[in-house]
Amino acid sequence: MRIFISFLIFFLLFASPDTTFGKEVSEEEAYQKRMDLYKRVELTTQIPWYYIAAVDHYERSIRYARKDIPKPSGVTGIYIKPVQWAGWLNPNQTDPSPLSVELFNGFGVDGNGDGKANLNDDEDIIYTFANHILKYGVDEDHFRIALWDYYKRDKAVGLIMEKAKLYRHFGKLDLNDKSFPIPLRFNYSYRDTWGDRRGWGGRRIHEGTDIFAGYGVPVRSTCYGIVEMKGWNKFGGWRVGIRDINNTYHYFAHLNGYAKDLHVGQIVEPGTLIGSVGSTGYGPPGTSGKFPPHLHYGMYKDNGYGEWSFDPYPLLRQWERSDRRKK
Ligand SMILES: [Zn+2]
């Protein structure tokens, strides 16, 4: 009942008549609409906006990567199956009545106060998820447990917590900016070597682009993200792996050394110094000089089930151009 009243108050004070996107909404407007929605949820539920944002973004990315669930069409990316929404035993799977949904132990709630628990309404969907979290608690530990109970998958919980950390740190939703890994004022060269049989630091085929530059040339983060891996590998030498907000993994190999204090779990942004160009690898820790110095840069995509590499070359060209314009 208390929750219902807070929804009612929320409705009277904050609800806007139009909360869905038109087709011509710009990316900037889309981010603004999402942020407005998250902040409203925070206000009425005390769930920090960055937790809601992280779940929403995770769900959206999974929906784009999968074929068995519909693509997101509204402000929110969260998808709840009709049977979950209405209740397993509910004979009417499109039942919008909050009372009978509750009776059949359905998930759906009326978030916008219009008297209906509508599976296609952004506010109803997001409040339904918020309602799930509220059964546990709004602090980090309880939020984690709520996520685990919902997804039953450690990886999902981990990815969502990482996203929440990034949103909280940067205070904004648009974390898509990228930069070229080498500052443009240095000499470097690269070409498309995707799939080449030879190459240093790749796997069976060459999974990435080699950027040739002198020893000690700075290597920077290409994205907003979190350092997920730092350490030696027999082939890659001294390496760094960074996970960005879209679950893409950015891999940097053969480094000469690391930026001071760089550590796993560190939050980085495009341009953050992570190390320098070297020729480490192909031997025990510290082995260097078996090939010309270069940065091996690779990208890996995650769809919620597995990870695969894709050619970073076209993106590197794009980031290089945009860095040039920024100067
Ligand atoms: Zn390489």
Boltz pocket constraint, residues with backbone or C-beta under 6 A from the ligand:
constraints:
  - pocket:
      binder: B
      contacts: [[A, 199], [A, 200], [A, 201], [A, 202], [A, 206], [A, 208], [A, 209], [A, 210], [A, 295], [A, 296], [A, 297]]
      max_distance: 6.0
